[in-house]
Amino acid sequence: MSSKIFPEGAPDIQRKGILPQLDWLRFLAAFMVVLKHSKDTSWVSYSMMDEASRANIITKIIFLLTRYGFEAVIVFFVLSGYLVGGATFKRLGTGKFDIGDYAADRVSRILLPLIPAILIAAGVEYTITHELSWWTVAGNLASLQGIAVPSMLYSPPLWTLSYEVWFYIVNGAIASIAMRSRNIVLPMCVLSGGLAIFSFLRVDYLCIWYIGAIFGWMNIGNKSTSNLVFSIAAFLAFVVITDIAIVKNDTSHFARMSIFSLSISSLLMVREMAKFEVVERSIWKIGTYLSSFSYSLYLIHYPVLFMIQAYFPKNNHMGYAEVSRFFISVAASLISGYLFYAAFEKHTPKLRKFLRKLSGRSVGEELVVTIARLPVLPLAAPVHNP
């Protein structure tokens, strides 16, 4: 597969042969989250809709197709473990893992779009409420939402980013320890801190991430159409089961097992999809381009939707105007996501290259290089004591 089909700013693992069907899956997961939140900011809950609207088939279809945002987030976690964790295991197996490159890749990938997204969410919050907690902003910048601070008021989906960041931190610490580096004290401290953080978060999500990593590390085997069909059917079945548990607000073992089963079925589906090679056609190129800004879309869509809601409040009626408003919200999210990608995420490779170069030097070496690049200034001749 030619690398030219990958847009500038695409994740580095994409450029190393990840199949474009997974690109489509990543974009569709982000898009499902956008649909869910666009519906939530356009209408009140289904039970609060007026009687005529509840009987409307269009209402039933829209509310049915836009309710799977949480399940899409689980797919994000699964894909992250499969791609990032799997790649880490493979590099460890060949002795090619480098903690400096790993840190540069993860920092550039996550933080370059995340920092401006948090600041934009803060700006939207202050614009609408005329209030802002800088402590909450700082906590979100440090990926401590859900631990020490809540997520940004006008960007609730950021709760997932604290998980993602700490997935990467724990994974990097474990990989460093596995490499048996001379300085094992630092990664042990980082690992201890990361696991302590997960005592405040849901540790089962960390298990899901690492199961994804194991699936990504294992040989995928031979392709089988029947296995692919079965895995997709199992995934859809557990999507429905998990949604039932969410609707009932179930916090029992059944709910947790449904999420775990959904994760396993997602991994089986991803693994079966990865076995099939695809021909370079426009449909796959479109998926690759769409997935290139899926992270930006996920980060920026909620502040955009809240700004729209500030001028066009939620409605309890389903009509042509309300449906149009819903689709305008979706379109505004997609356009904003792409523009945000072009402004920030697209430049990830440049930041990654800089950070990798930086990680290859000691602080002293970097200081020497910086001083060497300074312009030479004329200096007075030194005065010698007799």
SULFENPE-V470296 format. One record per helix or strand of 3 or more residues. SS is the DSSP state (alpha for helix, beta for strand). FROM is the first residue (numbers start at 1). TO is the last residue. If there is no record, write none. Layout:
# SULFENPE-V470296
ss	from	to
SS	FROM	TO
SS	FROM	TO
This chain:
# SULFENPE-V470296
ss	from	to
alpha	3	5
alpha	14	16
alpha	20	42
alpha	46	48
alpha	51	54
alpha	57	65
alpha	69	94
alpha	99	129
alpha	134	141
alpha	156	178
alpha	184	198
alpha	203	217
alpha	225	247
alpha	253	274
alpha	282	292
alpha	294	311
alpha	320	343
alpha	345	359
alpha	363	372
